[in-house]
Amino acid sequence: MKKITIFAAAALCAFGLTACGSAEEYSDYQMQKIQAAETNVSAVIRTLEFCSNGTIEAVYGINIPWDEYTMDEVAATAQTLMGGEVDGYGFYNGYTSFKAAQDTLGSITFVDSENIETVANDEQIIVSVPVTCENGDATVEVIFSNDQFLKLESASITQNFTMGEKMEKGALNTLIGISTVFIVLILISLLISCFGVIPKIQKAIADGKKAKEEEKSVTEKSIDNAVNQIIANETVDESDDLELVAVIAAAIAAYEGSATTEGYVVRSIRRRR
């Protein structure tokens, strides 16, 4: 029983090793496509570089408004420049990637065709090419369709960072993350501390409104009292004037010898010192 178990384990290991080895092997036809893709990748890189930095105008004497083209127009123009099948979206994405890298990397000065790395699956052939730029090294990844047409499906350029640059970038990201956490915690603590101040502010506002209402009520009462006093004074003054008019009219009638005061009109009454 032990021998059978050992034999089965050995057979399983052998099968696994055979499967792993066969996964890296390509047929002759697949190798032809891979070699053709590796040959075409240099033309793709140079075309994208010329289009992104404007050199295409000097080389071909034409101005290509890539941002205004439809994807079909992009595909047709790129196919004319490079030859071969081109996907419009894939080429335009590569164009934007190269254009964005111009500010940091500059122009490509060297394409290392000897250290190309290629991986193929059932649908795509992915070619990675090391390149040297004015401001550093980068890697260009170009993806072709895994068929006899080798259609360009995508392209991009990525800057290669040294270990020191990676550590510096990681430290900067860590610092930013920690700072963000502390800032958020400080804001939360300030917000919590405001919970004790908010009721006081609300009470002060309520007291102010109450004081204003009381002041308004007192003012209205004072105004009403003053109006009532004025009305009372006017009534008293008016009654006094009428009595005075009646007395003067009676005195004049007696002086004139008249029995009544009819016919006498008092125009005005003036006080004398």
GROMACS elastic network, one bead per residue, 0.5 to 0.9 nm:
[ bonds ]
;  ai    aj funct       b0    kb
    1     4     6  0.51729   500
    1     5     6  0.63691   500
    1     6     6  0.88004   500
    2     5     6  0.51459   500
    2     6     6  0.62754   500
    2     7     6  0.86411   500
    3     6     6  0.51596   500
    3     7     6  0.61159   500
    3     8     6  0.85922   500
    4     7     6  0.51089   500
    4     8     6  0.61497   500
    4     9     6  0.86574   500
    5     8     6  0.51473   500
    5     9     6  0.62251   500
    5    10     6  0.86424   500
    6     9     6  0.51551   500
    6    10     6  0.61714   500
    6    11     6  0.86044   500
    7    10     6  0.51197   500
    7    11     6  0.61253   500
    7    12     6  0.85901   500
    8    11     6  0.50842   500
    8    12     6  0.61405   500
    8    13     6  0.86740   500
    9    12     6  0.50628   500
    9    13     6  0.62348   500
    9    14     6  0.86102   500
   10    13     6  0.51543   500
   10    14     6  0.61568   500
   10    15     6  0.85851   500
   11    14     6  0.50611   500
   11    15     6  0.61055   500
   11    16     6  0.85879   500
   12    15     6  0.50665   500
   12    16     6  0.61664   500
   12    17     6  0.86616   500
   13    16     6  0.50291   500
   13    17     6  0.61760   500
   13    18     6  0.85302   500
   14    17     6  0.51613   500
   14    18     6  0.61001   500
   14    19     6  0.85845   500
   15    18     6  0.50496   500
   15    19     6  0.61287   500
   15    20     6  0.86388   500
   16    19     6  0.50949   500
   16    20     6  0.61885   500
   16    21     6  0.85933   500
   17    20     6  0.50955   500
   17    21     6  0.61297   500
   17    22     6  0.85751   500
   18    21     6  0.51693   500
   18    22     6  0.61238   500
   18    23     6  0.86554   500
   19    22     6  0.51845   500
   19    23     6  0.62301   500
   20    23     6  0.52772   500
   20    24     6  0.70953   500
   21    24     6  0.57489   500
   21    25     6  0.68879   500
   22    25     6  0.51296   500
   22    26     6  0.81902   500
   23    26     6  0.80174   500
   26    29     6  0.80364   500
   26    30     6  0.57822   500
   26    31     6  0.61511   500
   26   120     6  0.88511   500
   27    30     6  0.51005   500
   27    31     6  0.61680   500
   27    32     6  0.86624   500
   28    31     6  0.50694   500
   28    32     6  0.62796   500
   28    33     6  0.88342   500
   29    32     6  0.50908   500
   29    33     6  0.64961   500
   29    34     6  0.87779   500
   30    33     6  0.51636   500
   30    34     6  0.62370   500
   30    35     6  0.86723   500
   30   120     6  0.84634   500
   30   146     6  0.83908   500
   30   147     6  0.87800   500
   31    35     6  0.60852   500
   31    36     6  0.84845   500
   32    35     6  0.51910   500
   32    36     6  0.61493   500
   32    37     6  0.86068   500
   33    36     6  0.50298   500
   33    37     6  0.60995   500
   33    38     6  0.86176   500
   33   125     6  0.84554   500
   33   146     6  0.74482   500
   33   147     6  0.74027   500
   33   148     6  0.69448   500
   33   150     6  0.75375   500
   34    37     6  0.50513   500
   34    38     6  0.62007   500
   34    39     6  0.85877   500
   34   118     6  0.73371   500
   34   119     6  0.84897   500
   34   120     6  0.76617   500
   34   125     6  0.69746   500
   34   127     6  0.86308   500
   34   146     6  0.85776   500
   35    38     6  0.50846   500
   35    39     6  0.61686   500
   35    40     6  0.86775   500
   36    39     6  0.50136   500
   36    40     6  0.61930   500
   36    41     6  0.86758   500
   36   150     6  0.81871   500
   37    40     6  0.50950   500
   37    41     6  0.61238   500
   37   118     6  0.89089   500
   37   125     6  0.75305   500
   37   126     6  0.86890   500
   37   127     6  0.74955   500
   37   143     6  0.88174   500
   37   144     6  0.70730   500
   37   150     6  0.68616   500
   38    41     6  0.53137   500
   38    42     6  0.76186   500
   38   113     6  0.82948   500
   38   116     6  0.75428   500
   38   117     6  0.89049   500
   38   118     6  0.78117   500
   38   127     6  0.67729   500
   38   129     6  0.89691   500
   39    42     6  0.65519   500
   39    43     6  0.80342   500
   39   113     6  0.89422   500
   40    43     6  0.55456   500
   40    44     6  0.65236   500
   40    45     6  0.89779   500
   40    82     6  0.87504   500
   41    44     6  0.50118   500
   41    45     6  0.62191   500
   41    46     6  0.87112   500
   41   127     6  0.75718   500
   41   129     6  0.82285   500
   41   142     6  0.68885   500
   42    45     6  0.51552   500
   42    46     6  0.62297   500
   42    47     6  0.85353   500
   42   111     6  0.76211   500
   42   113     6  0.79598   500
   42   129     6  0.88249   500
   43    46     6  0.52704   500
   43    47     6  0.60138   500
   43    48     6  0.85375   500
   43    82     6  0.64839   500
   44    47     6  0.52368   500
   44    48     6  0.61641   500
   44    49     6  0.85649   500
   44    82     6  0.68699   500
   44   142     6  0.80592   500
   44   152     6  0.85726   500
   44   155     6  0.85012   500
   45    48     6  0.52953   500
   45    49     6  0.61392   500
   45    50     6  0.86554   500
   45   111     6  0.86412   500
   45   140     6  0.76661   500
   45   142     6  0.84535   500
   45   155     6  0.85697   500
   46    49     6  0.50350   500
   46    50     6  0.60903   500
   46    51     6  0.85345   500
   46   108     6  0.85782   500
   47    50     6  0.51615   500
   47    51     6  0.61097   500
   47    52     6  0.85442   500
   47    56     6  0.78346   500
   47    78     6  0.82890   500
   47    81     6  0.73597   500
   47    82     6  0.70662   500
   48    51     6  0.51153   500
   48    52     6  0.60020   500
   48    53     6  0.86382   500
   48    91     6  0.80280   500
   48    94     6  0.68672   500
   48    95     6  0.56518   500
   48    98     6  0.67861   500
   48    99     6  0.86871   500
   48   155     6  0.88745   500
   49    52     6  0.51923   500
   49    53     6  0.62011   500
   49    54     6  0.83275   500
   49    55     6  0.78963   500
   49    56     6  0.85507   500
   49    95     6  0.78289   500
   49    98     6  0.65061   500
   49    99     6  0.79746   500
   49   107     6  0.73893   500
   49   108     6  0.74509   500
   50    53     6  0.55967   500
   50    54     6  0.58618   500
   50    57     6  0.82911   500
   50    59     6  0.82546   500
   51    54     6  0.54144   500
   51    55     6  0.64137   500
   51    56     6  0.52960   500
   51    57     6  0.81910   500
   51    64     6  0.81311   500
   51    66     6  0.86400   500
   51    95     6  0.69458   500
   51    98     6  0.87680   500
   51    99     6  0.83743   500
   52    55     6  0.77979   500
   52    56     6  0.83180   500
   52    95     6  0.58624   500
   52    96     6  0.73677   500
   52    97     6  0.86638   500
   52    98     6  0.59488   500
   52   100     6  0.85166   500
   52   102     6  0.78372   500
   53    56     6  0.78404   500
   53    98     6  0.83977   500
   53    99     6  0.67462   500
   53   102     6  0.72805   500
   53   107     6  0.78016   500
   54    57     6  0.60122   500
   54    58     6  0.77278   500
   54    63     6  0.84560   500
   55    58     6  0.52991   500
   55    59     6  0.62425   500
   55    60     6  0.85580   500
   56    59     6  0.50449   500
   56    60     6  0.57473   500
   56    61     6  0.71915   500
   56    62     6  0.71512   500
   56    63     6  0.76151   500
   56    64     6  0.82014   500
   57    60     6  0.54898   500
   57    63     6  0.54421   500
   57    64     6  0.77516   500
   58    61     6  0.52344   500
   58    62     6  0.76208   500
   59    62     6  0.82292   500
   60    63     6  0.86204   500
   64    67     6  0.88035   500
   64    68     6  0.89347   500
   64    69     6  0.85559   500
   64    77     6  0.86208   500
   65    68     6  0.54763   500
   65    69     6  0.64057   500
   66    69     6  0.52085   500
   66    70     6  0.82796   500
   66    73     6  0.87146   500
   66    74     6  0.67454   500
   66    92     6  0.76461   500
   66    95     6  0.85903   500
   67    70     6  0.82964   500
   67    92     6  0.86412   500
   69    72     6  0.78808   500
   69    73     6  0.56587   500
   69    74     6  0.60249   500
   70    73     6  0.51598   500
   70    74     6  0.62349   500
   70    75     6  0.86715   500
   70    88     6  0.82266   500
   71    75     6  0.60949   500
   71    76     6  0.85810   500
   71    87     6  0.80669   500
   71    89     6  0.60248   500
   71    91     6  0.89907   500
   71    92     6  0.77909   500
   72    75     6  0.50835   500
   72    76     6  0.61846   500
   72    77     6  0.86043   500
   72    87     6  0.82894   500
   72    88     6  0.59251   500
   72    89     6  0.87276   500
   73    76     6  0.51095   500
   73    77     6  0.60423   500
   73    78     6  0.84364   500
   73    88     6  0.75184   500
   74    77     6  0.52611   500
   74    78     6  0.59965   500
   74    79     6  0.83911   500
   74    86     6  0.87737   500
   74    87     6  0.82938   500
   74    88     6  0.51556   500
   74    89     6  0.79797   500
   74    91     6  0.74575   500
   74    92     6  0.70640   500
   75    78     6  0.52514   500
   75    79     6  0.59842   500
   75    80     6  0.85935   500
   75    85     6  0.81380   500
   75    86     6  0.54587   500
   75    87     6  0.55771   500
   75    89     6  0.78573   500
   75    90     6  0.87898   500
   75    91     6  0.72303   500
   75    92     6  0.85357   500
   76    79     6  0.51559   500
   76    80     6  0.62968   500
   76    81     6  0.88218   500
   76    85     6  0.89163   500
   76    86     6  0.76859   500
   76    87     6  0.89266   500
   76    88     6  0.78377   500
   77    80     6  0.51173   500
   77    81     6  0.63459   500
   77    82     6  0.87857   500
   78    81     6  0.50269   500
   78    82     6  0.60596   500
   78    83     6  0.76799   500
   78    84     6  0.88878   500
   78    85     6  0.88317   500
   78    86     6  0.67534   500
   78    87     6  0.88321   500
   78    88     6  0.79811   500
   78    91     6  0.74058   500
   79    82     6  0.53149   500
   79    84     6  0.57213   500
   79    85     6  0.61345   500
   79    86     6  0.57611   500
   79    87     6  0.88818   500
   80    83     6  0.55131   500
   80    84     6  0.81001   500
   82    85     6  0.88973   500
   82    86     6  0.88153   500
   83    86     6  0.84608   500
   84   149     6  0.73110   500
   84   150     6  0.76225   500
   84   151     6  0.68985   500
   84   152     6  0.81490   500
   85   149     6  0.64599   500
   85   150     6  0.68477   500
   85   152     6  0.63128   500
   86    89     6  0.88670   500
   86    90     6  0.76163   500
   86    91     6  0.69724   500
   86   150     6  0.86839   500
   86   151     6  0.52815   500
   86   153     6  0.67512   500
   87    90     6  0.52547   500
   87    91     6  0.61971   500
   87    92     6  0.85880   500
   87   151     6  0.68593   500
   87   152     6  0.58387   500
   87   153     6  0.53902   500
   87   154     6  0.77489   500
   88    91     6  0.53205   500
   88    92     6  0.60804   500
   88    93     6  0.85586   500
   88   152     6  0.88485   500
   88   153     6  0.82040   500
   89    92     6  0.51312   500
   89    93     6  0.60558   500
   89    94     6  0.85637   500
   89   153     6  0.77174   500
   89   154     6  0.76933   500
   90    93     6  0.52467   500
   90    94     6  0.63110   500
   90    95     6  0.86907   500
   90   143     6  0.88262   500
   90   152     6  0.68448   500
   90   155     6  0.65087   500
   91    94     6  0.50492   500
   91    95     6  0.61429   500
   91    96     6  0.87615   500
   91   152     6  0.72627   500
   91   153     6  0.71437   500
   91   154     6  0.61215   500
   91   155     6  0.67378   500
   92    96     6  0.62447   500
   92    97     6  0.85569   500
   92   154     6  0.85011   500
   92   155     6  0.87804   500
   93    96     6  0.51992   500
   93    97     6  0.61413   500
   93    98     6  0.86524   500
   93   154     6  0.69064   500
   93   155     6  0.68373   500
   93   156     6  0.73501   500
   94    97     6  0.50266   500
   94    98     6  0.61548   500
   94    99     6  0.84678   500
   94   142     6  0.87029   500
   94   154     6  0.63896   500
   94   157     6  0.77539   500
   95    98     6  0.52906   500
   95    99     6  0.60591   500
   95   100     6  0.86193   500
   95   155     6  0.80987   500
   95   156     6  0.81013   500
   96   100     6  0.60725   500
   96   101     6  0.85843   500
   96   156     6  0.85474   500
   97   100     6  0.52594   500
   97   101     6  0.63094   500
   97   102     6  0.88960   500
   97   155     6  0.79641   500
   97   156     6  0.55373   500
   97   157     6  0.62625   500
   97   158     6  0.85169   500
   98   101     6  0.50812   500
   98   102     6  0.64028   500
   98   155     6  0.89552   500
   98   156     6  0.68538   500
   98   157     6  0.62180   500
   99   102     6  0.53254   500
   99   103     6  0.78738   500
  100   103     6  0.64400   500
  100   104     6  0.80310   500
  101   104     6  0.55712   500
  101   105     6  0.56179   500
  101   106     6  0.69960   500
  101   107     6  0.88248   500
  101   157     6  0.73673   500
  101   158     6  0.79822   500
  101   159     6  0.81422   500
  102   105     6  0.54287   500
  102   107     6  0.64918   500
  103   106     6  0.60372   500
  104   135     6  0.68203   500
  104   136     6  0.85688   500
  104   159     6  0.88131   500
  105   108     6  0.79498   500
  105   132     6  0.89379   500
  105   133     6  0.57608   500
  105   134     6  0.60438   500
  105   136     6  0.60088   500
  105   137     6  0.78158   500
  105   138     6  0.81079   500
  105   159     6  0.74988   500
  106   109     6  0.89895   500
  106   133     6  0.59998   500
  106   134     6  0.51806   500
  106   135     6  0.60456   500
  106   136     6  0.84453   500
  107   132     6  0.87084   500
  107   133     6  0.55573   500
  107   134     6  0.58522   500
  107   135     6  0.83764   500
  108   111     6  0.75320   500
  108   131     6  0.67685   500
  108   132     6  0.58343   500
  108   134     6  0.65608   500
  108   137     6  0.89850   500
  109   131     6  0.76156   500
  109   132     6  0.56603   500
  109   133     6  0.52543   500
  109   134     6  0.66044   500
  110   130     6  0.87009   500
  110   131     6  0.56189   500
  110   133     6  0.69773   500
  111   114     6  0.88776   500
  111   129     6  0.72594   500
  111   130     6  0.64158   500
  111   132     6  0.65185   500
  112   115     6  0.59903   500
  112   116     6  0.71826   500
  112   129     6  0.65981   500
  112   130     6  0.54408   500
  112   131     6  0.57531   500
  112   132     6  0.79035   500
  113   116     6  0.56400   500
  113   129     6  0.67701   500
  113   130     6  0.76478   500
  113   131     6  0.86861   500
  114   129     6  0.88167   500
  115   128     6  0.87518   500
  115   129     6  0.69683   500
  115   130     6  0.69677   500
  116   127     6  0.69156   500
  116   128     6  0.57992   500
  116   130     6  0.69727   500
  117   126     6  0.82425   500
  117   127     6  0.58440   500
  117   128     6  0.51418   500
  117   129     6  0.66800   500
  117   130     6  0.89381   500
  118   125     6  0.69930   500
  118   126     6  0.56041   500
  118   128     6  0.62771   500
  118   129     6  0.87932   500
  119   124     6  0.83554   500
  119   125     6  0.58860   500
  119   126     6  0.52133   500
  119   127     6  0.66072   500
  119   128     6  0.86180   500
  120   123     6  0.77920   500
  120   124     6  0.58653   500
  120   126     6  0.61530   500
  120   127     6  0.86077   500
  120   146     6  0.74099   500
  121   124     6  0.55229   500
  121   125     6  0.64884   500
  121   126     6  0.85527   500
  121   146     6  0.74481   500
  122   125     6  0.84384   500
  122   146     6  0.66327   500
  123   144     6  0.87404   500
  123   145     6  0.60673   500
  123   146     6  0.50403   500
  123   147     6  0.77809   500
  124   143     6  0.65718   500
  124   144     6  0.56839   500
  124   147     6  0.81696   500
  124   150     6  0.87752   500
  124   153     6  0.87289   500
  125   142     6  0.83361   500
  125   143     6  0.57244   500
  125   144     6  0.51325   500
  125   145     6  0.60974   500
  125   146     6  0.55060   500
  125   147     6  0.89882   500
  125   150     6  0.83158   500
  126   141     6  0.69319   500
  126   142     6  0.59357   500
  126   144     6  0.64862   500
  126   145     6  0.87684   500
  127   140     6  0.81243   500
  127   141     6  0.56932   500
  127   142     6  0.52397   500
  127   143     6  0.62601   500
  127   144     6  0.81111   500
  128   139     6  0.65332   500
  128   140     6  0.56873   500
  128   142     6  0.64970   500
  128   143     6  0.87775   500
  129   138     6  0.85941   500
  129   139     6  0.55885   500
  129   140     6  0.51652   500
  129   141     6  0.64194   500
  129   142     6  0.81961   500
  130   137     6  0.74980   500
  130   138     6  0.60794   500
  130   140     6  0.64060   500
  130   141     6  0.89232   500
  131   136     6  0.89848   500
  131   137     6  0.60118   500
  131   138     6  0.53912   500
  131   139     6  0.57984   500
  131   140     6  0.70274   500
  132   135     6  0.82771   500
  132   136     6  0.63141   500
  132   138     6  0.62745   500
  132   139     6  0.84991   500
  133   136     6  0.52465   500
  133   137     6  0.56578   500
  133   138     6  0.71313   500
  134   137     6  0.82318   500
  136   159     6  0.74285   500
  136   160     6  0.75101   500
  136   161     6  0.83981   500
  137   158     6  0.88341   500
  137   159     6  0.61702   500
  137   160     6  0.54930   500
  137   161     6  0.78259   500
  138   157     6  0.66931   500
  138   158     6  0.54323   500
  138   161     6  0.82796   500
  139   156     6  0.83851   500
  139   157     6  0.56951   500
  139   158     6  0.53400   500
  139   159     6  0.64029   500
  139   160     6  0.67496   500
  140   155     6  0.72169   500
  140   156     6  0.57403   500
  140   158     6  0.64406   500
  140   159     6  0.88374   500
  141   154     6  0.81360   500
  141   155     6  0.55952   500
  141   156     6  0.54552   500
  141   157     6  0.63570   500
  141   158     6  0.81717   500
  142   152     6  0.76065   500
  142   153     6  0.78878   500
  142   154     6  0.59285   500
  142   156     6  0.67324   500
  142   157     6  0.88494   500
  143   150     6  0.89591   500
  143   151     6  0.84318   500
  143   152     6  0.61948   500
  143   153     6  0.55721   500
  143   154     6  0.51574   500
  143   155     6  0.62469   500
  144   147     6  0.85021   500
  144   149     6  0.87908   500
  144   150     6  0.52074   500
  144   151     6  0.52505   500
  144   153     6  0.54709   500
  144   154     6  0.72726   500
  145   148     6  0.83357   500
  145   149     6  0.73173   500
  145   151     6  0.50921   500
  145   152     6  0.66422   500
  145   153     6  0.66125   500
  146   149     6  0.79512   500
  146   150     6  0.61188   500
  146   151     6  0.81050   500
  147   150     6  0.56559   500
  147   151     6  0.80113   500
  148   151     6  0.85487   500
  150   153     6  0.87974   500
  152   155     6  0.79764   500
  161   164     6  0.79350   500
  161   165     6  0.56733   500
  161   166     6  0.60007   500
  162   165     6  0.51200   500
  162   166     6  0.61235   500
  162   167     6  0.85794   500
  163   166     6  0.50319   500
  163   167     6  0.61137   500
  163   168     6  0.85051   500
  164   167     6  0.50967   500
  164   168     6  0.60429   500
  164   169     6  0.84963   500
  165   169     6  0.59989   500
  165   170     6  0.84052   500
  166   169     6  0.50757   500
  166   170     6  0.59866   500
  166   171     6  0.84870   500
  167   171     6  0.59993   500
  167   172     6  0.84627   500
  168   171     6  0.50984   500
  168   172     6  0.61126   500
  168   173     6  0.85876   500
  169   172     6  0.50382   500
  169   173     6  0.61371   500
  169   174     6  0.85366   500
  170   173     6  0.50776   500
  170   174     6  0.60929   500
  170   175     6  0.85508   500
  171   175     6  0.60572   500
  171   176     6  0.85406   500
  172   175     6  0.50384   500
  172   176     6  0.61255   500
  172   177     6  0.85235   500
  173   176     6  0.50963   500
  173   177     6  0.60838   500
  173   178     6  0.86125   500
  174   177     6  0.50466   500
  174   178     6  0.61029   500
  174   179     6  0.84553   500
  175   178     6  0.52008   500
  175   179     6  0.59949   500
  175   180     6  0.84504   500
  176   179     6  0.51122   500
  176   180     6  0.60441   500
  176   181     6  0.86327   500
  177   180     6  0.51238   500
  177   181     6  0.62810   500
  177   182     6  0.87706   500
  178   181     6  0.50998   500
  178   182     6  0.62592   500
  178   183     6  0.86095   500
  179   182     6  0.51611   500
  179   183     6  0.60697   500
  179   184     6  0.85462   500
  180   183     6  0.51318   500
  180   184     6  0.61541   500
  180   185     6  0.85965   500
  181   184     6  0.51873   500
  181   185     6  0.61888   500
  181   186     6  0.86729   500
  182   186     6  0.61122   500
  182   187     6  0.85741   500
  183   186     6  0.50975   500
  183   187     6  0.61965   500
  183   188     6  0.86005   500
  184   187     6  0.50933   500
  184   188     6  0.61512   500
  184   189     6  0.86554   500
  185   188     6  0.50274   500
  185   189     6  0.61651   500
  185   190     6  0.85960   500
  186   189     6  0.50956   500
  186   190     6  0.61567   500
  186   191     6  0.85276   500
  187   190     6  0.50765   500
  187   191     6  0.61060   500
  187   192     6  0.86312   500
  188   192     6  0.61863   500
  188   193     6  0.86161   500
  189   192     6  0.50501   500
  189   193     6  0.61322   500
  189   194     6  0.86348   500
  190   193     6  0.50541   500
  190   194     6  0.62696   500
  191   194     6  0.51525   500
  191   195     6  0.69660   500
  192   195     6  0.54663   500
  192   196     6  0.79305   500
  193   196     6  0.60331   500
  193   197     6  0.73608   500
  194   197     6  0.50708   500
  194   198     6  0.60503   500
  195   198     6  0.54369   500
  195   199     6  0.73045   500
  196   199     6  0.63516   500
  196   200     6  0.73525   500
  197   200     6  0.53072   500
  197   201     6  0.63096   500
  197   202     6  0.87162   500
  198   201     6  0.50949   500
  198   202     6  0.61489   500
  198   203     6  0.85965   500
  199   203     6  0.60485   500
  199   204     6  0.85447   500
  200   203     6  0.50206   500
  200   204     6  0.61056   500
  200   205     6  0.85678   500
  201   204     6  0.50781   500
  201   205     6  0.61709   500
  201   206     6  0.85727   500
  202   205     6  0.51226   500
  202   206     6  0.61424   500
  202   207     6  0.85941   500
  203   206     6  0.50107   500
  203   207     6  0.60376   500
  203   208     6  0.84684   500
  204   207     6  0.50820   500
  204   208     6  0.60753   500
  204   209     6  0.86122   500
  205   208     6  0.50706   500
  205   209     6  0.62287   500
  205   210     6  0.86259   500
  206   209     6  0.51274   500
  206   210     6  0.61518   500
  206   211     6  0.86184   500
  207   211     6  0.60636   500
  207   212     6  0.85275   500
  208   211     6  0.51159   500
  208   212     6  0.61540   500
  208   213     6  0.85949   500
  209   212     6  0.51220   500
  209   213     6  0.61791   500
  209   214     6  0.86670   500
  210   213     6  0.50793   500
  210   214     6  0.61906   500
  210   215     6  0.85732   500
  211   214     6  0.50881   500
  211   215     6  0.60513   500
  211   216     6  0.84426   500
  212   215     6  0.50383   500
  212   216     6  0.59963   500
  212   217     6  0.85153   500
  213   216     6  0.50126   500
  213   217     6  0.61168   500
  213   218     6  0.86704   500
  214   218     6  0.62024   500
  214   219     6  0.85413   500
  215   218     6  0.51282   500
  215   219     6  0.60877   500
  215   220     6  0.85520   500
  216   219     6  0.50561   500
  216   220     6  0.61109   500
  216   221     6  0.85948   500
  217   220     6  0.51279   500
  217   221     6  0.61935   500
  217   222     6  0.86263   500
  218   221     6  0.50858   500
  218   222     6  0.61197   500
  218   223     6  0.85878   500
  219   222     6  0.50597   500
  219   223     6  0.61440   500
  219   224     6  0.86039   500
  220   223     6  0.50902   500
  220   224     6  0.61929   500
  220   225     6  0.86749   500
  221   224     6  0.50595   500
  221   225     6  0.61959   500
  221   226     6  0.86065   500
  222   225     6  0.51421   500
  222   226     6  0.61519   500
  222   227     6  0.85924   500
  223   226     6  0.51304   500
  223   227     6  0.61397   500
  223   228     6  0.86014   500
  224   227     6  0.51220   500
  224   228     6  0.61471   500
  224   229     6  0.86086   500
  225   228     6  0.50948   500
  225   229     6  0.61559   500
  225   230     6  0.86179   500
  226   229     6  0.50948   500
  226   230     6  0.61766   500
  226   231     6  0.86331   500
  227   230     6  0.51033   500
  227   231     6  0.61731   500
  227   232     6  0.85910   500
  228   231     6  0.51187   500
  228   232     6  0.61374   500
  228   233     6  0.86062   500
  229   232     6  0.50423   500
  229   233     6  0.60918   500
  229   234     6  0.85302   500
  230   233     6  0.51207   500
  230   234     6  0.60975   500
  230   235     6  0.85686   500
  231   234     6  0.51502   500
  231   235     6  0.61895   500
  231   236     6  0.87367   500
  232   235     6  0.51237   500
  232   236     6  0.62747   500
  232   237     6  0.86013   500
  233   236     6  0.51555   500
  233   237     6  0.60441   500
  233   238     6  0.84192   500
  234   237     6  0.51000   500
  234   238     6  0.59485   500
  234   239     6  0.85911   500
  235   238     6  0.50916   500
  235   239     6  0.62096   500
  235   240     6  0.86302   500
  236   239     6  0.52007   500
  236   240     6  0.61593   500
  236   241     6  0.86414   500
  237   240     6  0.51306   500
  237   241     6  0.62324   500
  237   242     6  0.87689   500
  238   241     6  0.51970   500
  238   242     6  0.64106   500
  238   243     6  0.88960   500
  239   242     6  0.51720   500
  239   243     6  0.63954   500
  239   244     6  0.86805   500
  240   243     6  0.52521   500
  240   244     6  0.61856   500
  240   245     6  0.86459   500
  241   244     6  0.50190   500
  241   245     6  0.60968   500
  241   246     6  0.86309   500
  241   269     6  0.85416   500
  242   245     6  0.50894   500
  242   246     6  0.62608   500
  242   247     6  0.87491   500
  243   246     6  0.51163   500
  243   247     6  0.62839   500
  243   248     6  0.87226   500
  244   247     6  0.51728   500
  244   248     6  0.62155   500
  244   249     6  0.85472   500
  244   269     6  0.88023   500
  245   248     6  0.52391   500
  245   249     6  0.60640   500
  245   250     6  0.85848   500
  245   266     6  0.68955   500
  245   269     6  0.80454   500
  246   249     6  0.51692   500
  246   250     6  0.61742   500
  246   251     6  0.86448   500
  246   261     6  0.87057   500
  247   250     6  0.51845   500
  247   251     6  0.61845   500
  247   252     6  0.87187   500
  248   251     6  0.50589   500
  248   252     6  0.62191   500
  248   253     6  0.86223   500
  248   266     6  0.84478   500
  249   252     6  0.52296   500
  249   253     6  0.62149   500
  249   254     6  0.86620   500
  249   261     6  0.60505   500
  249   264     6  0.67350   500
  249   265     6  0.79469   500
  249   266     6  0.74789   500
  250   253     6  0.50945   500
  250   254     6  0.61557   500
  250   255     6  0.85353   500
  250   260     6  0.76419   500
  250   261     6  0.61009   500
  251   254     6  0.51572   500
  251   255     6  0.61305   500
  251   256     6  0.86550   500
  252   256     6  0.61467   500
  252   257     6  0.84671   500
  252   258     6  0.85386   500
  252   261     6  0.80571   500
  252   264     6  0.84479   500
  253   256     6  0.50773   500
  253   257     6  0.59343   500
  253   259     6  0.68486   500
  253   260     6  0.65456   500
  253   261     6  0.56712   500
  253   262     6  0.87504   500
  253   264     6  0.81295   500
  254   258     6  0.59516   500
  254   259     6  0.72746   500
  254   260     6  0.85005   500
  254   261     6  0.87976   500
  255   258     6  0.77329   500
  258   261     6  0.71726   500
  258   262     6  0.89294   500
  259   262     6  0.89472   500
  260   263     6  0.86322   500
  261   264     6  0.58556   500
  261   265     6  0.88423   500
  262   265     6  0.83118   500
  266   269     6  0.75592   500
